[in-house]
Amino acid sequence: MTASGADGETFKFSMTNYRVLNILILVSLLGLMFDIALRYSATQKSLRVIISQDLSGNVDNQMFPVEKKVPFQIRNKLKRIEILKSASENVESETPVHNKSQRLDRLKNVSLDRRFSEETKIPPLDSNKNKSVSGDVENSNSSSEKKVLVQNPKKLKRIEILKNDSVNEWGAAPERILKAPPRQQRKGFLSWRKRKRRVHATSRSRGQSSANDDDDAQSPSSQEKEGKDNRDREMKPRPPKCLIVGFSKCGTEALKGFLTLHPDIVAPFREVDFFTNYYYKGLDWYRKQMPPSMASQITIEKTPEYILTREVLHRIRDYNSDMRLIVMIRDPIVRLQSLYLHDLVHKPEYSADTTFKQWCGGGGRTAHVASVVDYASHIRDAFDIFSRRQVLVQSEEELENSPIKVLRTVESFLGLRRAFSKDNIFYSGDKGFYCFNVTTSTFSKASKSTQMNKSTGCFTDSKGRPHQKIAPGLLKELVEFTRPYNERLFQLLGRTYTWKNFS
Ligand SMILES: Nc1ncnc2c1ncn2[C@@H]1O[C@H](COP(=O)(O)OS(=O)(=O)O)[C@@H](OP(=O)(O)O)[C@H]1O
């Protein structure tokens, strides 16, 4: 292989160069192939390593040109990694950090929730809303949770859902995540259900019951209703809402007794005299004197002396400013006759020998007579202390002759349903007054509320006694003395009464 002369040496040199050149080319080719193989292998094998590092923000775009060099099947994963990467870069941009460990520390202190909201433009949530959105996201501050999040493609998918969904009516949680919450979100889901129940309860308490409410949601309201019904039906003494305040001997007992024929009215058997004689015993004592009743019923008490003093009327108003008052009046001279008989029996200062004239004070123009025939001044007091619409004035004559008419007037006055029936009472020729029909179902209740003969159904003998005749001279005096009082009364009431002694 050697050549002589200059040409021979030149040929040797060329051959040597050619071999060296071939070797160099071969080496270069081998190196190139090795480099390609190495890069491809590194891309495949180190993907997991790279992913687990990505949260630190250390993915090197120069070394790792994602779109061109990574195979198609892992490109989607890398896109998601990009979301996380850019999030971490976003956090870093606030304050620059210069090494990997610093960036990891910073990242641990920032919740994923914040990064998501900043990166994906989900509006900031308040604390409750955070719970309902992503209980797992809140817990993801630990590094182990971050690793799970990234290594689990399902988690990454949920992250993308959060990114794309808008905030719902609850302020955060996308509807489809709440409807099928993953186990990690169960806590938030339960909070959402609790909140839904709370909203139902609130609307119920505002009386906004909805036709869509389920049975569970309706039950408390029906329980409340049942409780109220039970309280309403409970029989117990209740304070009176209406008082028959006057005047004595004007048919007050007959009115009270007949009123108890109404199913919605109850009344104590006796006059209680609370606001006059027993005020010191207190309101609780007073209430306990009342018969048991339901809340829907009205208790009526009658004490004819209540109207006689302003002080007592004030006590009544202080007790219940909405109290209804009923005042019975009567021909004043007949009232004198009735009181005379009453006092002969009940007042020790009089005896059976006391004459009507003596009882009047010796004539027809006395203070005693005036105190009996003057209705107007007391009724005016009642009108002053209460409003007029709270005071009903009726006459004994109307009650005696047309009891049903008077009872229906009271029914309206108290706002009660129409329940009085003519069948419940009858006119007794023997008694000369209306009496209770003992055969009706309402009789039993009435008989417990008033003084009556239970076999005849009429009021006791102390009611409806025959009156003595008044001497003509005394009667004339009484009529002349009383007439001005009547005029004042008629003026006050705006109506007249055709009483027999004055016609
Ligand atoms: N239906 C019926 N039955 C019986 N008595 C009736 C009736 N309607 C009205 N009156 C008249 O009521 C008078 C008694 O009135 P008082 O009940 O207010 O008297 S008391 O103040 O309670 O003592 C009483 O007065 P006297 O007749 O003087 O007894 C009766 O005339």
PDBQT file of the ligand as one rigid body, heavy atoms in Angstrom, charges set to zero:
ROOT
HETATM    1  N1  LIG A 601    -136.548  36.890  81.593  1.00  0.00    +0.000 N 
HETATM    2  C1  LIG A 601    -136.515  37.506  82.782  1.00  0.00    +0.000 A 
HETATM    3  N2  LIG A 601    -136.739  36.810  83.881  1.00  0.00    +0.000 NA
HETATM    4  C2  LIG A 601    -136.733  37.419  85.064  1.00  0.00    +0.000 A 
HETATM    5  N3  LIG A 601    -136.482  38.714  85.226  1.00  0.00    +0.000 NA
HETATM    6  C3  LIG A 601    -136.240  39.439  84.162  1.00  0.00    +0.000 A 
HETATM    7  C4  LIG A 601    -136.240  38.862  82.898  1.00  0.00    +0.000 A 
HETATM    8  N4  LIG A 601    -135.967  39.838  82.028  1.00  0.00    +0.000 NA
HETATM    9  C5  LIG A 601    -135.814  40.944  82.697  1.00  0.00    +0.000 A 
HETATM   10  N5  LIG A 601    -135.966  40.726  83.996  1.00  0.00    +0.000 N 
HETATM   11  C6  LIG A 601    -135.886  41.769  85.036  1.00  0.00    +0.000 C 
HETATM   12  O1  LIG A 601    -134.617  41.710  85.620  1.00  0.00    +0.000 OA
HETATM   13  C7  LIG A 601    -134.731  42.372  86.842  1.00  0.00    +0.000 C 
HETATM   14  C8  LIG A 601    -133.595  42.039  87.712  1.00  0.00    +0.000 C 
HETATM   15  O2  LIG A 601    -132.522  42.774  87.208  1.00  0.00    +0.000 OA
HETATM   16  P1  LIG A 601    -131.108  42.347  87.521  1.00  0.00    +0.000 P 
HETATM   17  O3  LIG A 601    -130.890  40.940  87.106  1.00  0.00    +0.000 OA
HETATM   18  O4  LIG A 601    -130.189  43.304  86.882  1.00  0.00    +0.000 OA
HETATM   19  O5  LIG A 601    -131.031  42.452  89.066  1.00  0.00    +0.000 OA
HETATM   20  S1  LIG A 601    -129.677  42.453  89.939  1.00  0.00    +0.000 S 
HETATM   21  O6  LIG A 601    -129.155  43.778  89.910  1.00  0.00    +0.000 OA
HETATM   22  O7  LIG A 601    -128.824  41.482  89.370  1.00  0.00    +0.000 OA
HETATM   23  O8  LIG A 601    -130.107  42.048  91.262  1.00  0.00    +0.000 OA
HETATM   24  C9  LIG A 601    -136.043  41.912  87.369  1.00  0.00    +0.000 C 
HETATM   25  O9  LIG A 601    -136.537  42.939  88.140  1.00  0.00    +0.000 OA
HETATM   26  P2  LIG A 601    -137.692  42.715  89.183  1.00  0.00    +0.000 P 
HETATM   27  O10 LIG A 601    -138.880  42.557  88.321  1.00  0.00    +0.000 OA
HETATM   28  O11 LIG A 601    -137.717  43.883  89.997  1.00  0.00    +0.000 OA
HETATM   29  O12 LIG A 601    -137.346  41.501  89.938  1.00  0.00    +0.000 OA
HETATM   30  C10 LIG A 601    -136.859  41.621  86.169  1.00  0.00    +0.000 C 
HETATM   31  O13 LIG A 601    -137.892  42.501  85.955  1.00  0.00    +0.000 OA
ENDROOT
TORSDOF 0
